[in-house]
Amino acid sequence: MKIKHEDFILPQKISREDIDYKEADILVKQIRDLSKLTGKCFTIFDYYKNEFLFISDNSPFFINAKSYEKKGYQFLIEHSYMEDIFLMQQIQNRAYAFLLKQEINQRTNFIFSLNVRMLGEKNKIDTLYRVKPQLLDKKGKVWLSLATIEHTTKFIKPEVYNIETGEINLFKPLKITEFKTYNENLTNQELLILSLMANADSQPIICKHLNIKEPTYKRHRAEIYRKLGVNSKISAINKAYIYGLIN
């Protein structure tokens, strides 16, 4: 199953007369300055044009970022793993449905977060991708979204955070079977270790909990990585979560 730019386009129609690009220009300048000041990586997406208005060029996976802006979602598709793209599409659809249920004046109060593995020029980078509706059109539809993308070693389940109340809700993805790339099933012991890893348990705690030695743990971990086709803890957890192997 392939996902294309068109598959991401939201089922909403924004009229040109309901938006003001002077507001967009101000936002782009603010975020460009903030990116330079903090060194953080930001993107601004335009749901009227379905392309990026801004992509930071200060990240190892955003080399020549300016050339990608008009590619829209194709930019993310080219820089991420297909199963992660599938997850992003699911989360976007659920986020869109979620926002439609909110009062218009509340729709910019939410941040949607998930892990995405980006493809850098030389290596794979585990990232935390946070998206916030930033500007609405005159009818309350999401026009511009602001995203931050940062390297992380921490796994989080897809979630929505209300910045006003502090409430967090989880988005449980559908189980993905189309993209399975490992050839062998994980054993019960390997699944248990994966679950403990997802709970942020350290190696000594896992060894103590399972009453195993460190070399045994490392052997199991190596088998998990091999079967899932990954080379890091967060990638293993993220992929297992996407596939529904762990809750």
N, C-alpha and C positions, 0 to 999 in steps of 0.2 A: 504493500500500500504506500503510495507516494502522496505527500502533502505539498501543495503549491501555494503561492502567494494568495490566490483567489479564495482558497479554503478558509483563510483567516478573516476575510472581510465580514464585518458585522452586519446583521440584517437591519440596518438603520439608514435613513437617508437624511443627510444634513444639507440644508439649503445655503447657498453662498451668502444670501442676505441675512442669515441668522448668525454669522460669525464676523469677527473683525480682526484682520491680520496685523493691525497695529498692536493689539494685545499679544499676539503670537510673537511679534518682533521683540517686544519688551521681555517676554518670558525667555526667549532664546538668548538674549543678551545677559539676563540674570543668571541663567544656568551655565552659559559659557564662562562667565566670570567666576562662578562658584566652582566649576570644574578646575579652572586654573588655580584658584586659591586653595582648594582642598586636595587636588590630585585625584578626586573620585571620578568614576566613569558614569556619565548620564546619557540618556536618549530622550528625545521628545518626539512622540508619534502623532501624526495628523490624520484623524479618521475621516476627514472630508476628502483629502487627496490620497489617503491610504499610502502614505510614505513618511519617512522621517524628516522632520524639520531640522533636527540636530542630533549628531552622534559625536561623543567625545573622541578625540584622537590620542588620548593619553593612556591607552590600554594595550597590552600585548596582543589581544585578539581583535583590536579595532585599528589595524594598520590601514592607512589610506581611507579613513572612515568617510571622508567627504564624498568619495565616489560611490558609496553604498546608500546614501540617503534616499535617492529616488527609487531604489530597488524595493523599498518597503519590507514586507515580511520575508521576501526572498533573501534579504541580508541575513536574517536570523536562521533561515533554513540552511544557508550555505555555511553557517558558522556553528551549527549545533548538531547533535546526534538526532537521527530521525525519531527514535522513541521519545526523546526529550521534546522534540517539536510536536509530536502527537500529544504529549502531556500538556504543553503550552496551549495548544488549540483547545483541548478539553477545558482547561482552567479559564481561558478567555471566554469561552461560551458560557461557562457557569458563572463567571464574574459578571458578564453582561446581563444574564438572567437575574442575578442577585441585585444588581444596581437598579434594574427596572422596578424592583419591589420597594426601593427606598424613596423617601421624599426627595424632591429635586434639590432642595437646599442641603441635603445630607450626602449627596453622591460623591462629593470630593473629599469626604472624611475617611475613605477606605484605602488601605494599602494591601495589594495582593502579592504574596511571596511564594517562590518555589526555587528549587535547585535546578540549574541547567549546566550541562557540561559544554563549554565553548571550545572550539578548535582554534588554537593559536597557530602562529606560523611554524612553530617547531614542536609544540607540545599540546596536551589537553589540559584545560583549566577548569577546575570545579568552581562554579560561581553561585552566588545568591542573587536572584533576579527579583527586584521589587518594583511593582508598577502601581502608580497612583493616578486616578482621574484628576487632571489638573485644571482644565477649563471646559466649561459646558457651552453649548450653543444657546440661543435665546429660548429654545423650547425644552432645555434641560437634558439634551443628548450629550454624551461624552464626545467632545471635539478633540482635545489634546490630552495625551497622557504623558506623565513624566516617569521615567524608570531609572533606577540605579542598578548597576551591575558591578559586583565586587568579588574578588577571590575569597573563597571560604574553605574551611576544613570541617565545617559543622553541617550536618544534615538536618533539614527541617521538612516537615510534611507541608504540602501546599496549604496555605492559610490566608485568611482575610483578617486584617487588623483594623479596628475602628479607632482612629487617632483621638476621637473626642471622648469615648467611654473607656478605652483600653481593652475592650472585649475582643477575643480571638476566636474565630471559627475555622474549622478544618474543611478543606475540599478533598474528599476521597475520590481518586480517579477511578475510571473504569479499568478493569484488568486488561492488559494489552497482551495479545497473543501473536499479533502479526509480525512483531519485530524480534522474537526470541532468536538469539544468536548462539546460545550455549548448547552444546551437544549432549550433555549429561545432566540428569536431575541432581539437585543438591540433596545430600543426605539429611536426615533429621538433625544430626549433630551440627551440620553446617548451617542449616536453617536457624537452629537455636543460637548459634554463635552470631549469625547475621542480626537476629532480633536483639541480642544483647549489645551488639555494636551500635545498632540504631538507637538504643536507649542511652547512648553516650557512656556506656561502661568501659572502663580502661582494661587493658590487657591483664594486669594482675587480678582485677575483680572478676573478669570472665574466667580466668584459670581457676580461681578459688571457688567460684560458683559451680563450675563443671567438674571440679576436682581433677584437673588435667595439668600437665607440665607445660612450661613455655614452648619447648620445641613442638609439642603436639598441637598447641594452639596455632603456632606459626605455620605448621603443615596444613591444618584445616583452612587457615586464612588464604594460603597460597592456592589451595584447591578451589576455594570460593571465587577468588579473582580469576583463575583460569577458566572456570566454567561460565562465569558471567562476562568474560572478555574485557575486564577492567584492570586497572593497576593502582587503584587507591581505595581507601576505606569509604570515602563519601560517594565515589562513583558506584561502588558495590551496593551500598545502602540505597542510593537513589534508584538504581536499576532494579533492584529487588522490590522496592516499593512500587515502582511503575508497573512491574509485571504482576503485582499482587502476591508476591512470595512472602511478604511480611506486612503486618498491619501498622 
